[in-house]
Amino acid sequence: MTTSIILHALGDHKPHSINTEKIAEVVEARFGGCGIWFVDQSLPSHFWETKEHVLNLMMPASK
């Protein structure tokens, strides 16, 4: 099952739908947001949301 989360990119603030299966790692960024390493990228993409917030969004919903 593919899961998507909505994040706001640092450069344009527009909401982006992110496929969580393509996320390799979420790292803390100095400015308070986070960097996301995608499976097919050599550099992280930066988002306004914190690392903790992104990891919480990626957790499966409790039933």
C-alpha positions in Angstrom: 0.0 0.0 0.0 1.4 3.4 -1.0 1.2 6.2 1.5 1.6 9.8 0.7 2.2 12.8 3.0 1.9 16.5 2.3 5.0 18.6 3.0 5.9 22.2 2.1 9.2 22.7 0.2 11.6 25.3 1.5 11.9 27.1 -1.9 8.2 27.6 -2.9 6.0 26.9 0.2 3.5 25.0 -2.1 2.2 21.7 -0.6 3.8 18.6 -2.2 2.5 15.1 -2.1 5.4 12.9 -1.1 5.3 9.1 -1.6 6.8 7.7 1.6 8.1 4.6 -0.1 10.6 6.9 -1.9 12.0 8.4 1.3 15.4 6.9 2.2 16.1 9.1 5.3 14.8 12.2 7.1 17.5 14.4 8.7 17.3 17.5 10.9 18.2 20.7 9.2 19.9 23.7 10.9 17.0 26.1 10.1 14.5 24.0 12.0 13.0 22.2 9.1 14.2 18.9 7.7 16.1 17.4 4.8 14.7 14.3 3.0 16.9 12.0 1.1 14.9 10.2 -1.6 15.9 6.8 -2.9 16.9 8.2 -6.3 18.6 11.5 -5.2 22.2 12.2 -4.2 21.3 15.4 -2.3 18.4 16.0 0.2 15.4 18.1 -0.6 14.5 20.6 2.1 11.1 21.1 3.7 9.7 23.5 6.4 8.3 20.7 8.5 10.5 19.4 11.4 12.0 15.9 11.3 9.8 14.8 14.2 6.7 16.0 12.4 7.6 14.1 9.2 8.4 10.9 11.1 5.0 11.2 12.9 3.3 11.6 9.5 5.0 8.4 8.2 3.8 6.3 11.2 1.0 4.0 10.3 -2.4 5.1 11.6 -3.6 3.3 14.7 -6.8 1.3 14.5 
